[in-house]
Amino acid sequence: MEGMTLSPKIEREADKLLAQIARADSMIVAAKAGARAEGFVLGLESARALNEATIDRLYVIFDSATEQRLKALAE
């Protein structure tokens, strides 16, 4: 999560979610992992745990990772 300042706990969870997306072996599993990541960010946003710019960046990172994995699985 370059360029962002996250607490170690949030960063560990974010890295874990990104790894789940990357390891997904089917489109359904990838979509579920992406949805779980989106829920994680929504929870952080709702709790106001991070500033708006960081929340937006996390949404983009997880969406991009999910989209890339779905494209790779579709090939």
PDB file of N, CA, C and O in Angstrom:
ATOM      1  N   MET A   1       0.832  -1.169   0.000  1.00  0.00           N
ATOM      2  CA  MET A   1       0.000   0.000   0.000  1.00  0.00           C
ATOM      3  C   MET A   1       0.890   1.251   0.000  1.00  0.00           C
ATOM      4  O   MET A   1       0.886   2.049   0.937  1.00  0.00           O
ATOM      5  N   GLU A   2       1.635   1.380  -1.068  1.00  0.00           N
ATOM      6  CA  GLU A   2       2.591   2.486  -1.171  1.00  0.00           C
ATOM      7  C   GLU A   2       1.906   3.843  -1.114  1.00  0.00           C
ATOM      8  O   GLU A   2       0.812   4.028  -1.647  1.00  0.00           O
ATOM      9  N   GLY A   3       2.567   4.783  -0.460  1.00  0.00           N
ATOM     10  CA  GLY A   3       2.090   6.144  -0.422  1.00  0.00           C
ATOM     11  C   GLY A   3       0.968   6.400   0.573  1.00  0.00           C
ATOM     12  O   GLY A   3       0.478   7.524   0.681  1.00  0.00           O
ATOM     13  N   MET A   4       0.561   5.372   1.293  1.00  0.00           N
ATOM     14  CA  MET A   4      -0.506   5.545   2.277  1.00  0.00           C
ATOM     15  C   MET A   4       0.035   5.223   3.655  1.00  0.00           C
ATOM     16  O   MET A   4       0.913   4.375   3.813  1.00  0.00           O
ATOM     17  N   THR A   5      -0.497   5.905   4.639  1.00  0.00           N
ATOM     18  CA  THR A   5      -0.139   5.611   6.013  1.00  0.00           C
ATOM     19  C   THR A   5      -1.317   4.877   6.644  1.00  0.00           C
ATOM     20  O   THR A   5      -2.363   5.463   6.925  1.00  0.00           O
ATOM     21  N   LEU A   6      -1.119   3.593   6.855  1.00  0.00           N
ATOM     22  CA  LEU A   6      -2.150   2.757   7.473  1.00  0.00           C
ATOM     23  C   LEU A   6      -1.588   2.179   8.759  1.00  0.00           C
ATOM     24  O   LEU A   6      -0.380   1.972   8.880  1.00  0.00           O
ATOM     25  N   SER A   7      -2.457   1.923   9.707  1.00  0.00           N
ATOM     26  CA  SER A   7      -1.984   1.249  10.914  1.00  0.00           C
ATOM     27  C   SER A   7      -1.535  -0.153  10.517  1.00  0.00           C
ATOM     28  O   SER A   7      -2.026  -0.701   9.530  1.00  0.00           O
ATOM     29  N   PRO A   8      -0.617  -0.734  11.266  1.00  0.00           N
ATOM     30  CA  PRO A   8      -0.155  -2.085  10.922  1.00  0.00           C
ATOM     31  C   PRO A   8      -1.299  -3.092  10.808  1.00  0.00           C
ATOM     32  O   PRO A   8      -1.283  -3.956   9.931  1.00  0.00           O
ATOM     33  N   LYS A   9      -2.280  -2.982  11.686  1.00  0.00           N
ATOM     34  CA  LYS A   9      -3.399  -3.930  11.671  1.00  0.00           C
ATOM     35  C   LYS A   9      -4.231  -3.782  10.393  1.00  0.00           C
ATOM     36  O   LYS A   9      -4.591  -4.779   9.768  1.00  0.00           O
ATOM     37  N   ILE A  10      -4.532  -2.550  10.010  1.00  0.00           N
ATOM     38  CA  ILE A  10      -5.308  -2.316   8.787  1.00  0.00           C
ATOM     39  C   ILE A  10      -4.501  -2.755   7.568  1.00  0.00           C
ATOM     40  O   ILE A  10      -5.048  -3.363   6.648  1.00  0.00           O
ATOM     41  N   GLU A  11      -3.215  -2.452   7.558  1.00  0.00           N
ATOM     42  CA  GLU A  11      -2.372  -2.843   6.425  1.00  0.00           C
ATOM     43  C   GLU A  11      -2.288  -4.366   6.295  1.00  0.00           C
ATOM     44  O   GLU A  11      -2.347  -4.890   5.183  1.00  0.00           O
ATOM     45  N   ARG A  12      -2.155  -5.071   7.398  1.00  0.00           N
ATOM     46  CA  ARG A  12      -2.110  -6.543   7.357  1.00  0.00           C
ATOM     47  C   ARG A  12      -3.402  -7.102   6.762  1.00  0.00           C
ATOM     48  O   ARG A  12      -3.368  -8.000   5.920  1.00  0.00           O
ATOM     49  N   GLU A  13      -4.537  -6.564   7.204  1.00  0.00           N
ATOM     50  CA  GLU A  13      -5.826  -7.034   6.703  1.00  0.00           C
ATOM     51  C   GLU A  13      -5.977  -6.717   5.217  1.00  0.00           C
ATOM     52  O   GLU A  13      -6.459  -7.551   4.451  1.00  0.00           O
ATOM     53  N   ALA A  14      -5.575  -5.535   4.815  1.00  0.00           N
ATOM     54  CA  ALA A  14      -5.658  -5.148   3.404  1.00  0.00           C
ATOM     55  C   ALA A  14      -4.781  -6.060   2.549  1.00  0.00           C
ATOM     56  O   ALA A  14      -5.198  -6.501   1.478  1.00  0.00           O
ATOM     57  N   ASP A  15      -3.573  -6.340   3.018  1.00  0.00           N
ATOM     58  CA  ASP A  15      -2.677  -7.246   2.284  1.00  0.00           C
ATOM     59  C   ASP A  15      -3.270  -8.647   2.190  1.00  0.00           C
ATOM     60  O   ASP A  15      -3.163  -9.305   1.155  1.00  0.00           O
ATOM     61  N   LYS A  16      -3.887  -9.094   3.260  1.00  0.00           N
ATOM     62  CA  LYS A  16      -4.530 -10.416   3.271  1.00  0.00           C
ATOM     63  C   LYS A  16      -5.664 -10.473   2.238  1.00  0.00           C
ATOM     64  O   LYS A  16      -5.801 -11.458   1.512  1.00  0.00           O
ATOM     65  N   LEU A  17      -6.464  -9.419   2.181  1.00  0.00           N
ATOM     66  CA  LEU A  17      -7.564  -9.372   1.225  1.00  0.00           C
ATOM     67  C   LEU A  17      -7.050  -9.335  -0.216  1.00  0.00           C
ATOM     68  O   LEU A  17      -7.612  -9.994  -1.090  1.00  0.00           O
ATOM     69  N   LEU A  18      -5.992  -8.573  -0.463  1.00  0.00           N
ATOM     70  CA  LEU A  18      -5.400  -8.544  -1.803  1.00  0.00           C
ATOM     71  C   LEU A  18      -4.864  -9.915  -2.194  1.00  0.00           C
ATOM     72  O   LEU A  18      -4.997 -10.328  -3.346  1.00  0.00           O
ATOM     73  N   ALA A  19      -4.266 -10.613  -1.254  1.00  0.00           N
ATOM     74  CA  ALA A  19      -3.758 -11.961  -1.526  1.00  0.00           C
ATOM     75  C   ALA A  19      -4.896 -12.926  -1.845  1.00  0.00           C
ATOM     76  O   ALA A  19      -4.758 -13.780  -2.721  1.00  0.00           O
ATOM     77  N   GLN A  20      -6.017 -12.794  -1.141  1.00  0.00           N
ATOM     78  CA  GLN A  20      -7.176 -13.648  -1.432  1.00  0.00           C
ATOM     79  C   GLN A  20      -7.686 -13.405  -2.842  1.00  0.00           C
ATOM     80  O   GLN A  20      -8.051 -14.348  -3.544  1.00  0.00           O
ATOM     81  N   ILE A  21      -7.714 -12.156  -3.258  1.00  0.00           N
ATOM     82  CA  ILE A  21      -8.142 -11.834  -4.624  1.00  0.00           C
ATOM     83  C   ILE A  21      -7.170 -12.461  -5.622  1.00  0.00           C
ATOM     84  O   ILE A  21      -7.592 -13.088  -6.594  1.00  0.00           O
ATOM     85  N   ALA A  22      -5.883 -12.293  -5.382  1.00  0.00           N
ATOM     86  CA  ALA A  22      -4.862 -12.803  -6.301  1.00  0.00           C
ATOM     87  C   ALA A  22      -4.872 -14.331  -6.394  1.00  0.00           C
ATOM     88  O   ALA A  22      -4.570 -14.886  -7.450  1.00  0.00           O
ATOM     89  N   ARG A  23      -5.216 -15.009  -5.304  1.00  0.00           N
ATOM     90  CA  ARG A  23      -5.223 -16.479  -5.279  1.00  0.00           C
ATOM     91  C   ARG A  23      -6.519 -17.080  -5.800  1.00  0.00           C
ATOM     92  O   ARG A  23      -6.595 -18.294  -5.988  1.00  0.00           O
ATOM     93  N   ALA A  24      -7.525 -16.276  -6.034  1.00  0.00           N
ATOM     94  CA  ALA A  24      -8.836 -16.789  -6.441  1.00  0.00           C
ATOM     95  C   ALA A  24      -8.683 -17.688  -7.666  1.00  0.00           C
ATOM     96  O   ALA A  24      -8.027 -17.325  -8.642  1.00  0.00           O
ATOM     97  N   ASP A  25      -9.304 -18.875  -7.597  1.00  0.00           N
ATOM     98  CA  ASP A  25      -9.156 -19.840  -8.681  1.00  0.00           C
ATOM     99  C   ASP A  25     -10.399 -19.947  -9.562  1.00  0.00           C
ATOM    100  O   ASP A  25     -10.471 -20.793 -10.453  1.00  0.00           O
ATOM    101  N   SER A  26     -11.373 -19.078  -9.302  1.00  0.00           N
ATOM    102  CA  SER A  26     -12.552 -19.017 -10.160  1.00  0.00           C
ATOM    103  C   SER A  26     -13.096 -17.595 -10.115  1.00  0.00           C
ATOM    104  O   SER A  26     -12.770 -16.813  -9.222  1.00  0.00           O
ATOM    105  N   MET A  27     -13.922 -17.285 -11.088  1.00  0.00           N
ATOM    106  CA  MET A  27     -14.485 -15.937 -11.137  1.00  0.00           C
ATOM    107  C   MET A  27     -15.387 -15.678  -9.934  1.00  0.00           C
ATOM    108  O   MET A  27     -15.423 -14.564  -9.413  1.00  0.00           O
ATOM    109  N   ILE A  28     -16.105 -16.692  -9.498  1.00  0.00           N
ATOM    110  CA  ILE A  28     -16.979 -16.530  -8.332  1.00  0.00           C
ATOM    111  C   ILE A  28     -16.158 -16.234  -7.083  1.00  0.00           C
ATOM    112  O   ILE A  28     -16.499 -15.337  -6.312  1.00  0.00           O
ATOM    113  N   VAL A  29     -15.083 -16.980  -6.883  1.00  0.00           N
ATOM    114  CA  VAL A  29     -14.225 -16.767  -5.714  1.00  0.00           C
ATOM    115  C   VAL A  29     -13.588 -15.377  -5.782  1.00  0.00           C
ATOM    116  O   VAL A  29     -13.475 -14.696  -4.762  1.00  0.00           O
ATOM    117  N   ALA A  30     -13.174 -14.957  -6.976  1.00  0.00           N
ATOM    118  CA  ALA A  30     -12.578 -13.624  -7.135  1.00  0.00           C
ATOM    119  C   ALA A  30     -13.603 -12.533  -6.816  1.00  0.00           C
ATOM    120  O   ALA A  30     -13.288 -11.558  -6.134  1.00  0.00           O
ATOM    121  N   ALA A  31     -14.823 -12.705  -7.313  1.00  0.00           N
ATOM    122  CA  ALA A  31     -15.868 -11.710  -7.051  1.00  0.00           C
ATOM    123  C   ALA A  31     -16.195 -11.643  -5.562  1.00  0.00           C
ATOM    124  O   ALA A  31     -16.400 -10.558  -5.018  1.00  0.00           O
ATOM    125  N   LYS A  32     -16.244 -12.794  -4.907  1.00  0.00           N
ATOM    126  CA  LYS A  32     -16.520 -12.811  -3.463  1.00  0.00           C
ATOM    127  C   LYS A  32     -15.386 -12.134  -2.685  1.00  0.00           C
ATOM    128  O   LYS A  32     -15.635 -11.377  -1.747  1.00  0.00           O
ATOM    129  N   ALA A  33     -14.155 -12.409  -3.077  1.00  0.00           N
ATOM    130  CA  ALA A  33     -13.008 -11.790  -2.404  1.00  0.00           C
ATOM    131  C   ALA A  33     -13.029 -10.279  -2.612  1.00  0.00           C
ATOM    132  O   ALA A  33     -12.720  -9.518  -1.695  1.00  0.00           O
ATOM    133  N   GLY A  34     -13.391  -9.846  -3.817  1.00  0.00           N
ATOM    134  CA  GLY A  34     -13.500  -8.415  -4.089  1.00  0.00           C
ATOM    135  C   GLY A  34     -14.600  -7.768  -3.264  1.00  0.00           C
ATOM    136  O   GLY A  34     -14.434  -6.659  -2.755  1.00  0.00           O
ATOM    137  N   ALA A  35     -15.721  -8.459  -3.132  1.00  0.00           N
ATOM    138  CA  ALA A  35     -16.832  -7.940  -2.329  1.00  0.00           C
ATOM    139  C   ALA A  35     -16.440  -7.854  -0.856  1.00  0.00           C
ATOM    140  O   ALA A  35     -16.817  -6.909  -0.163  1.00  0.00           O
ATOM    141  N   ARG A  36     -15.682  -8.842  -0.381  1.00  0.00           N
ATOM    142  CA  ARG A  36     -15.226  -8.828   1.005  1.00  0.00           C
ATOM    143  C   ARG A  36     -14.294  -7.630   1.231  1.00  0.00           C
ATOM    144  O   ARG A  36     -14.370  -6.958   2.260  1.00  0.00           O
ATOM    145  N   ALA A  37     -13.421  -7.375   0.258  1.00  0.00           N
ATOM    146  CA  ALA A  37     -12.505  -6.234   0.358  1.00  0.00           C
ATOM    147  C   ALA A  37     -13.280  -4.918   0.349  1.00  0.00           C
ATOM    148  O   ALA A  37     -12.961  -3.997   1.102  1.00  0.00           O
ATOM    149  N   GLU A  38     -14.292  -4.837  -0.502  1.00  0.00           N
ATOM    150  CA  GLU A  38     -15.109  -3.623  -0.550  1.00  0.00           C
ATOM    151  C   GLU A  38     -15.830  -3.408   0.783  1.00  0.00           C
ATOM    152  O   GLU A  38     -15.941  -2.276   1.254  1.00  0.00           O
ATOM    153  N   GLY A  39     -16.313  -4.482   1.383  1.00  0.00           N
ATOM    154  CA  GLY A  39     -16.957  -4.384   2.692  1.00  0.00           C
ATOM    155  C   GLY A  39     -15.998  -3.921   3.765  1.00  0.00           C
ATOM    156  O   GLY A  39     -16.370  -3.162   4.660  1.00  0.00           O
ATOM    157  N   PHE A  40     -14.763  -4.381   3.672  1.00  0.00           N
ATOM    158  CA  PHE A  40     -13.724  -3.951   4.609  1.00  0.00           C
ATOM    159  C   PHE A  40     -13.527  -2.437   4.519  1.00  0.00           C
ATOM    160  O   PHE A  40     -13.479  -1.746   5.537  1.00  0.00           O
ATOM    161  N   VAL A  41     -13.415  -1.933   3.294  1.00  0.00           N
ATOM    162  CA  VAL A  41     -13.212  -0.495   3.110  1.00  0.00           C
ATOM    163  C   VAL A  41     -14.458   0.280   3.556  1.00  0.00           C
ATOM    164  O   VAL A  41     -14.342   1.346   4.161  1.00  0.00           O
ATOM    165  N   LEU A  42     -15.626  -0.246   3.262  1.00  0.00           N
ATOM    166  CA  LEU A  42     -16.864   0.398   3.701  1.00  0.00           C
ATOM    167  C   LEU A  42     -16.904   0.492   5.228  1.00  0.00           C
ATOM    168  O   LEU A  42     -17.334   1.506   5.777  1.00  0.00           O
ATOM    169  N   GLY A  43     -16.465  -0.544   5.899  1.00  0.00           N
ATOM    170  CA  GLY A  43     -16.407  -0.525   7.359  1.00  0.00           C
ATOM    171  C   GLY A  43     -15.454   0.536   7.875  1.00  0.00           C
ATOM    172  O   GLY A  43     -15.761   1.243   8.835  1.00  0.00           O
ATOM    173  N   LEU A  44     -14.287   0.646   7.233  1.00  0.00           N
ATOM    174  CA  LEU A  44     -13.327   1.681   7.622  1.00  0.00           C
ATOM    175  C   LEU A  44     -13.908   3.071   7.384  1.00  0.00           C
ATOM    176  O   LEU A  44     -13.729   3.985   8.188  1.00  0.00           O
ATOM    177  N   GLU A  45     -14.613   3.209   6.251  1.00  0.00           N
ATOM    178  CA  GLU A  45     -15.228   4.492   5.921  1.00  0.00           C
ATOM    179  C   GLU A  45     -16.322   4.838   6.928  1.00  0.00           C
ATOM    180  O   GLU A  45     -16.400   5.974   7.396  1.00  0.00           O
ATOM    181  N   SER A  46     -17.153   3.880   7.255  1.00  0.00           N
ATOM    182  CA  SER A  46     -18.253   4.106   8.200  1.00  0.00           C
ATOM    183  C   SER A  46     -17.739   4.463   9.587  1.00  0.00           C
ATOM    184  O   SER A  46     -18.330   5.285  10.286  1.00  0.00           O
ATOM    185  N   ALA A  47     -16.633   3.838   9.980  1.00  0.00           N
ATOM    186  CA  ALA A  47     -16.039   4.104  11.289  1.00  0.00           C
ATOM    187  C   ALA A  47     -15.185   5.375  11.285  1.00  0.00           C
ATOM    188  O   ALA A  47     -14.669   5.796  12.321  1.00  0.00           O
ATOM    189  N   ARG A  48     -15.047   5.971  10.110  1.00  0.00           N
ATOM    190  CA  ARG A  48     -14.200   7.156   9.949  1.00  0.00           C
ATOM    191  C   ARG A  48     -12.786   6.893  10.461  1.00  0.00           C
ATOM    192  O   ARG A  48     -12.156   7.734  11.101  1.00  0.00           O
ATOM    193  N   ALA A  49     -12.319   5.680  10.146  1.00  0.00           N
ATOM    194  CA  ALA A  49     -11.002   5.264  10.607  1.00  0.00           C
ATOM    195  C   ALA A  49      -9.876   5.864   9.775  1.00  0.00           C
ATOM    196  O   ALA A  49      -8.737   5.955  10.234  1.00  0.00           O
ATOM    197  N   LEU A  50     -10.200   6.275   8.546  1.00  0.00           N
ATOM    198  CA  LEU A  50      -9.197   6.834   7.639  1.00  0.00           C
ATOM    199  C   LEU A  50      -9.775   8.065   6.954  1.00  0.00           C
ATOM    200  O   LEU A  50     -10.991   8.250   6.920  1.00  0.00           O
ATOM    201  N   ASN A  51      -8.900   8.905   6.408  1.00  0.00           N
ATOM    202  CA  ASN A  51      -9.401  10.083   5.699  1.00  0.00           C
ATOM    203  C   ASN A  51      -9.994   9.673   4.348  1.00  0.00           C
ATOM    204  O   ASN A  51      -9.763   8.569   3.854  1.00  0.00           O
ATOM    205  N   GLU A  52     -10.755  10.585   3.776  1.00  0.00           N
ATOM    206  CA  GLU A  52     -11.494  10.287   2.542  1.00  0.00           C
ATOM    207  C   GLU A  52     -10.583   9.909   1.379  1.00  0.00           C
ATOM    208  O   GLU A  52     -10.912   9.009   0.605  1.00  0.00           O
ATOM    209  N   ALA A  53      -9.457  10.578   1.247  1.00  0.00           N
ATOM    210  CA  ALA A  53      -8.530  10.284   0.151  1.00  0.00           C
ATOM    211  C   ALA A  53      -7.990   8.855   0.266  1.00  0.00           C
ATOM    212  O   ALA A  53      -7.863   8.158  -0.740  1.00  0.00           O
ATOM    213  N   THR A  54      -7.677   8.425   1.469  1.00  0.00           N
ATOM    214  CA  THR A  54      -7.167   7.070   1.683  1.00  0.00           C
ATOM    215  C   THR A  54      -8.248   6.041   1.411  1.00  0.00           C
ATOM    216  O   THR A  54      -7.976   4.999   0.814  1.00  0.00           O
ATOM    217  N   ILE A  55      -9.462   6.317   1.836  1.00  0.00           N
ATOM    218  CA  ILE A  55     -10.589   5.421   1.564  1.00  0.00           C
ATOM    219  C   ILE A  55     -10.774   5.271   0.056  1.00  0.00           C
ATOM    220  O   ILE A  55     -10.907   4.156  -0.448  1.00  0.00           O
ATOM    221  N   ASP A  56     -10.782   6.392  -0.660  1.00  0.00           N
ATOM    222  CA  ASP A  56     -10.943   6.349  -2.119  1.00  0.00           C
ATOM    223  C   ASP A  56      -9.828   5.538  -2.767  1.00  0.00           C
ATOM    224  O   ASP A  56     -10.071   4.758  -3.688  1.00  0.00           O
ATOM    225  N   ARG A  57      -8.622   5.725  -2.287  1.00  0.00           N
ATOM    226  CA  ARG A  57      -7.472   4.990  -2.843  1.00  0.00           C
ATOM    227  C   ARG A  57      -7.613   3.488  -2.588  1.00  0.00           C
ATOM    228  O   ARG A  57      -7.299   2.680  -3.462  1.00  0.00           O
ATOM    229  N   LEU A  58      -8.079   3.113  -1.407  1.00  0.00           N
ATOM    230  CA  LEU A  58      -8.285   1.698  -1.111  1.00  0.00           C
ATOM    231  C   LEU A  58      -9.351   1.089  -2.014  1.00  0.00           C
ATOM    232  O   LEU A  58      -9.188  -0.028  -2.506  1.00  0.00           O
ATOM    233  N   TYR A  59     -10.450   1.827  -2.233  1.00  0.00           N
ATOM    234  CA  TYR A  59     -11.481   1.331  -3.154  1.00  0.00           C
ATOM    235  C   TYR A  59     -10.880   1.066  -4.532  1.00  0.00           C
ATOM    236  O   TYR A  59     -11.146   0.028  -5.138  1.00  0.00           O
ATOM    237  N   VAL A  60     -10.071   2.002  -5.028  1.00  0.00           N
ATOM    238  CA  VAL A  60      -9.465   1.863  -6.348  1.00  0.00           C
ATOM    239  C   VAL A  60      -8.517   0.659  -6.384  1.00  0.00           C
ATOM    240  O   VAL A  60      -8.531  -0.114  -7.342  1.00  0.00           O
ATOM    241  N   ILE A  61      -7.708   0.502  -5.358  1.00  0.00           N
ATOM    242  CA  ILE A  61      -6.751  -0.610  -5.304  1.00  0.00           C
ATOM    243  C   ILE A  61      -7.484  -1.957  -5.343  1.00  0.00           C
ATOM    244  O   ILE A  61      -7.130  -2.837  -6.128  1.00  0.00           O
ATOM    245  N   PHE A  62      -8.505  -2.111  -4.494  1.00  0.00           N
ATOM    246  CA  PHE A  62      -9.234  -3.377  -4.448  1.00  0.00           C
ATOM    247  C   PHE A  62     -10.035  -3.624  -5.726  1.00  0.00           C
ATOM    248  O   PHE A  62     -10.083  -4.750  -6.221  1.00  0.00           O
ATOM    249  N   ASP A  63     -10.666  -2.571  -6.263  1.00  0.00           N
ATOM    250  CA  ASP A  63     -11.417  -2.726  -7.510  1.00  0.00           C
ATOM    251  C   ASP A  63     -10.503  -3.139  -8.651  1.00  0.00           C
ATOM    252  O   ASP A  63     -10.842  -4.018  -9.443  1.00  0.00           O
ATOM    253  N   SER A  64      -9.352  -2.505  -8.731  1.00  0.00           N
ATOM    254  CA  SER A  64      -8.388  -2.815  -9.781  1.00  0.00           C
ATOM    255  C   SER A  64      -7.875  -4.249  -9.658  1.00  0.00           C
ATOM    256  O   SER A  64      -7.786  -4.968 -10.653  1.00  0.00           O
ATOM    257  N   ALA A  65      -7.542  -4.656  -8.449  1.00  0.00           N
ATOM    258  CA  ALA A  65      -7.051  -6.018  -8.227  1.00  0.00           C
ATOM    259  C   ALA A  65      -8.112  -7.046  -8.611  1.00  0.00           C
ATOM    260  O   ALA A  65      -7.799  -8.065  -9.227  1.00  0.00           O
ATOM    261  N   THR A  66      -9.356  -6.781  -8.251  1.00  0.00           N
ATOM    262  CA  THR A  66     -10.446  -7.703  -8.575  1.00  0.00           C
ATOM    263  C   THR A  66     -10.662  -7.765 -10.078  1.00  0.00           C
ATOM    264  O   THR A  66     -10.811  -8.848 -10.645  1.00  0.00           O
ATOM    265  N   GLU A  67     -10.677  -6.609 -10.720  1.00  0.00           N
ATOM    266  CA  GLU A  67     -10.872  -6.558 -12.173  1.00  0.00           C
ATOM    267  C   GLU A  67      -9.755  -7.303 -12.902  1.00  0.00           C
ATOM    268  O   GLU A  67     -10.019  -8.059 -13.837  1.00  0.00           O
ATOM    269  N   GLN A  68      -8.519  -7.093 -12.479  1.00  0.00           N
ATOM    270  CA  GLN A  68      -7.384  -7.779 -13.111  1.00  0.00           C
ATOM    271  C   GLN A  68      -7.494  -9.290 -12.939  1.00  0.00           C
ATOM    272  O   GLN A  68      -7.220 -10.042 -13.874  1.00  0.00           O
ATOM    273  N   ARG A  69      -7.894  -9.736 -11.752  1.00  0.00           N
ATOM    274  CA  ARG A  69      -8.006 -11.176 -11.510  1.00  0.00           C
ATOM    275  C   ARG A  69      -9.131 -11.778 -12.335  1.00  0.00           C
ATOM    276  O   ARG A  69      -8.984 -12.870 -12.885  1.00  0.00           O
ATOM    277  N   LEU A  70     -10.248 -11.078 -12.424  1.00  0.00           N
ATOM    278  CA  LEU A  70     -11.374 -11.576 -13.226  1.00  0.00           C
ATOM    279  C   LEU A  70     -10.978 -11.665 -14.692  1.00  0.00           C
ATOM    280  O   LEU A  70     -11.330 -12.633 -15.367  1.00  0.00           O
ATOM    281  N   LYS A  71     -10.256 -10.679 -15.194  1.00  0.00           N
ATOM    282  CA  LYS A  71      -9.789 -10.721 -16.582  1.00  0.00           C
ATOM    283  C   LYS A  71      -8.860 -11.914 -16.811  1.00  0.00           C
ATOM    284  O   LYS A  71      -8.973 -12.617 -17.815  1.00  0.00           O
ATOM    285  N   ALA A  72      -7.943 -12.130 -15.871  1.00  0.00           N
ATOM    286  CA  ALA A  72      -6.996 -13.244 -16.002  1.00  0.00           C
ATOM    287  C   ALA A  72      -7.729 -14.588 -15.998  1.00  0.00           C
ATOM    288  O   ALA A  72      -7.370 -15.501 -16.741  1.00  0.00           O
ATOM    289  N   LEU A  73      -8.749 -14.698 -15.161  1.00  0.00           N
ATOM    290  CA  LEU A  73      -9.502 -15.960 -15.086  1.00  0.00           C
ATOM    291  C   LEU A  73     -10.383 -16.174 -16.316  1.00  0.00           C
ATOM    292  O   LEU A  73     -10.717 -17.311 -16.649  1.00  0.00           O
ATOM    293  N   ALA A  74     -10.754 -15.103 -16.982  1.00  0.00           N
ATOM    294  CA  ALA A  74     -11.614 -15.210 -18.171  1.00  0.00           C
ATOM    295  C   ALA A  74     -10.841 -15.657 -19.412  1.00  0.00           C
ATOM    296  O   ALA A  74     -11.438 -16.081 -20.401  1.00  0.00           O
ATOM    297  N   GLU A  75      -9.528 -15.561 -19.355  1.00  0.00           N
ATOM    298  CA  GLU A  75      -8.702 -15.920 -20.524  1.00  0.00           C
ATOM    299  C   GLU A  75      -8.610 -17.415 -20.721  1.00  0.00           C
ATOM    300  O   GLU A  75      -7.955 -17.875 -21.656  1.00  0.00           O
TER     301      GLU A  75
END
